[in-house]
Amino acid sequence: MPAPDTYDAVIVGGGHNGLVAAAYLARAGQSVLVLERLGTTGGAAVSTRPFDGIDARLSRYSYLVSLLPQKIVRDLGLDFAVRKRTVSSYTPTVRGGRATGLLVGGDRTRESFAALTGGEREYEAWQRFYAMTRQVAERVFPTLTEPLPTRDALRDRIGDPDAWRMLFEEPIGVAVEENFADDLVRGVVLTDALIGTFADAHDPSLLQNRCFLYHVIGGGTGDWDVPVGGMGALTDALAQAARTAGAEIRVHHEATRIETDGTRAEVTVGSAEGERTVAARRVLVNASPQALAALLGDEQPAPAEGAQLKVNMLLRRLPRLRDRSVDPRQAFAGTFHIAEGYGQLADAYRDAAAGRLPTAPPSEIYCHSLTDPSILGPDLAARGYQTLTLFGLHTPARLFAADNEATRAALLKATLAELDAHLDEPIADCLAVDGNGEPCIEAKTPLDLEQDLRLPGGHIFHRDLAFPFATESTGRWGVETEHANVLLCGAGAVRGGGVSGVPGHNAAMAALGR
């Protein structure tokens, strides 16, 4: 029997983090093999045409870029760009029987706060609070691509005891209630603590704080940007960078087992040609901690549970709003918050924790085509078509276990009803139709994401996020495992989650002994 092919590094999984690691290692002169079970690279960061006969490339799963350091873009020479959204957010509501809302961004922010809240207090509190988070972002974000700091070192680097207390020691609900009085303003602030995270504002675990931190530190500014050409443009650029550097990428190749003695590893691989083994000095796993444990035959970690609804839509036109003071192109240019007042978020959490779908499901919408019309075919763009991505909160996987299809349909109906409550026409009347005459809308539950992408429990971060500092159980880079030559380079690493490339970079640095 011939000896297996041998590489310096085998990377299991061709998602964006695996491709980042492959590019760094290959550029360092190492022989690299990337194994991807699907027919394309990219994992959750892909662009697809989900609607039959329609020339619209949607970022089907992940959709915005915040945590990707420019360092990685520069180091790897990526041909990739992002665009900033002209509006941060719009949150519709009804006050005194009148349709109104809060528009953040552009030159109307102060005016919008005053019109909604009746004074300057909330606007000034907003300015102070986000000046604090921006200062934290400027000091924390650069550490994500450095060896893990200790807790004390990170606290000293931040240098603001009040900021440390609010973000790292007390539930974020305390800070929200200390700083803001208006229910709607409080809710808009809290949403960043709940994206893909099932927690209450006052959860003592501080899970919501960890989520909030990752949502406000991106790029050292907290900005969330639209990838030009869709999310697939990023992973295509990464795959090209890896191949150009000399990495070998094999799709339709699934790793099924890893055996290691700590210095040499063998990876069993299945493909259409059958099963074979490849050898490596190191293995980097761009998959969940659950998948890593299964590959190694190790004990499974605690179960993970996602908590979101992901909806993709294509519209013939943007819907008219009941709040006539805001143009729909402004309202949908940023994050359009639905049923996300502070009290509404608390009610939705209580419903879901009790095993019920939220009565008023909270969600937020993004219209990428307003910022980057290149994702639409020329004919669609000329006719005014737009894409909408909706991300629903507080819908844990457990709610779908009995009947995923029926629960998905019920949740989608209730979620769109909450949106319709703020529109002057039903969103259904604005939907495009595909080549089969069907409405251009698709919804994905946590169980769908587990099926499609092997996200454990549909958890978009693979497991609960961790604070970005070292603990007794972390290694130097936050990617180490119990096996000296096996590294975790997926979202489940410390400083993982989101479309960042950070775990891929850090696993490559660990492999290179940096």
Helices and strands as residue ranges (DSSP letters): E 5-12, H 16-27, E 32-36, E 47-48, E 58-59, H 70-76, E 82-84, E 89-95, E 98-104, H 109-117, H 121-140, G 141-145, H 151-158, H 161-164, I 165-169, H 172-179, H 183-191, H 207-216, G 218-220, E 225-227, H 231-245, E 248-251, E 254-260, E 265-271, E 274-285, H 289-296, E 309-315, H 328-331, E 335-338, H 342-353, E 363-366, H 368-371, G 373-375, H 378-382, E 386-392, G 397-400, H 404-420, G 427-430, E 441-444, H 446-453, G 456-458, E 486-488, H 502-511
